[in-house]
Amino acid sequence: MHTTKQVFKERQSQFGPFVSFMNGKCQGANCTESVWSQYGYVVGCQTQAGSPYGLKTFWASLPGSCPDQERGKKSAACVKQYPGGRCDGPNGTSTCTWTAEEDGMIKLDQLEGLTMDYQSFCRAGNKEYDPVSDKGLGCSFWDNLKDTEQNKKRIEALRAMFETQAPNSTMPDPICDWNPPQTETQVVV
């Protein structure tokens, strides 16, 4: 990730404004060409105050090509005119702000500690999580789903497992440093 000069000059921020996406299409109030023309296709963030997942929790938006169209409906002309921010080597230009690559994989069944394949687990009458009881049946990983301390333990379990499967990887703790001005309204759909 490499933010644009416009964002850094104006806000001294690594992130830009958060923009909600659904199926590759921009949604909500911040979904206007003015965001892209003002800042470029920057990675956006939005903190999640009161989140049970800890104080550093935030949503990130990664603007791809032709952000006003859903995946599979983006014409070549639209992609050319609105290239988005994904590129091979982010350099902070308006159309080259982020990249993504696979760095490892954790299977959820493995993280949860399931001892059988998921279909067998379900056929045996088990559930990963039941919202009524706030517990799983045959699986305790998601018990007390909104408990902050339990969520910290789940995050640490994920980190530990990832480190064993991708020992040469680095998983930094990004910090959402975009603070919208008081007059800015963000609507998440």
Solvent accessible surface area in square Angstrom, and as a share of the most:
residue,aa,sasa,rsa
1,M,102,0.46
2,H,90,0.40
3,T,11,0.06
4,T,1,0.01
5,K,170,0.72
6,Q,84,0.37
7,V,0,0.00
8,F,99,0.41
9,K,169,0.72
10,E,91,0.41
11,R,54,0.20
12,Q,120,0.53
13,S,1,0.01
14,Q,86,0.38
15,F,11,0.05
16,G,0,0.00
17,P,6,0.04
18,F,16,0.07
19,V,2,0.01
20,S,13,0.08
21,F,56,0.23
22,M,124,0.55
23,N,67,0.35
24,G,17,0.16
25,K,71,0.30
26,C,5,0.03
27,Q,48,0.21
28,G,33,0.31
29,A,54,0.42
30,N,22,0.11
31,C,37,0.22
32,T,63,0.37
33,E,88,0.39
34,S,66,0.43
35,V,17,0.09
36,W,17,0.06
37,S,85,0.55
38,Q,92,0.41
39,Y,12,0.05
40,G,2,0.02
41,Y,13,0.05
42,V,3,0.02
43,V,8,0.04
44,G,0,0.00
45,C,1,0.00
46,Q,32,0.14
47,T,76,0.44
48,Q,41,0.18
49,A,106,0.82
50,G,84,0.80
51,S,23,0.15
52,P,32,0.20
53,Y,90,0.34
54,G,14,0.13
55,L,185,0.92
56,K,133,0.56
57,T,34,0.19
58,F,44,0.18
59,W,114,0.40
60,A,57,0.44
61,S,5,0.03
62,L,87,0.43
63,P,1,0.00
64,G,25,0.24
65,S,32,0.20
66,C,0,0.00
67,P,5,0.03
68,D,72,0.37
69,Q,70,0.31
70,E,58,0.26
71,R,153,0.56
72,G,85,0.82
73,K,138,0.58
74,K,50,0.21
75,S,62,0.40
76,A,89,0.69
77,A,76,0.59
78,C,21,0.13
79,V,58,0.33
80,K,173,0.73
81,Q,124,0.55
82,Y,62,0.24
83,P,55,0.35
84,G,0,0.00
85,G,0,0.00
86,R,136,0.50
87,C,28,0.17
88,D,148,0.76
89,G,47,0.45
90,P,33,0.21
91,N,86,0.44
92,G,11,0.10
93,T,73,0.42
94,S,49,0.32
95,T,55,0.32
96,C,16,0.10
97,T,1,0.00
98,W,21,0.07
99,T,58,0.34
100,A,50,0.38
101,E,146,0.66
102,E,148,0.66
103,D,75,0.39
104,G,32,0.31
105,M,121,0.54
106,I,35,0.18
107,K,124,0.53
108,L,89,0.44
109,D,46,0.24
110,Q,88,0.39
111,L,25,0.12
112,E,15,0.07
113,G,50,0.48
114,L,25,0.12
115,T,134,0.78
116,M,82,0.36
117,D,88,0.45
118,Y,91,0.35
119,Q,124,0.55
120,S,30,0.20
121,F,4,0.02
122,C,55,0.33
123,R,181,0.66
124,A,67,0.52
125,G,46,0.44
126,N,31,0.16
127,K,107,0.45
128,E,39,0.17
129,Y,59,0.22
130,D,35,0.18
131,P,103,0.65
132,V,141,0.81
133,S,62,0.40
134,D,48,0.25
135,K,107,0.45
136,G,19,0.19
137,L,109,0.54
138,G,59,0.57
139,C,12,0.07
140,S,80,0.52
141,F,33,0.14
142,W,60,0.21
143,D,24,0.12
144,N,66,0.34
145,L,44,0.22
146,K,156,0.66
147,D,62,0.32
148,T,55,0.32
149,E,101,0.45
150,Q,50,0.22
151,N,1,0.00
152,K,96,0.41
153,K,130,0.55
154,R,18,0.07
155,I,63,0.32
156,E,101,0.45
157,A,41,0.31
158,L,66,0.33
159,R,61,0.22
160,A,56,0.44
161,M,42,0.19
162,F,25,0.10
163,E,109,0.49
164,T,106,0.62
165,Q,78,0.35
166,A,14,0.11
167,P,100,0.63
168,N,148,0.76
169,S,27,0.18
170,T,114,0.66
171,M,85,0.38
172,P,104,0.66
173,D,70,0.37
174,P,71,0.45
175,I,124,0.63
176,C,16,0.10
177,D,47,0.25
178,W,7,0.02
179,N,110,0.56
180,P,57,0.36
181,P,63,0.40
182,Q,184,0.82
183,T,131,0.76
184,E,57,0.26
185,T,95,0.55
186,Q,41,0.18
187,V,78,0.45
188,V,60,0.34
189,V,117,0.67
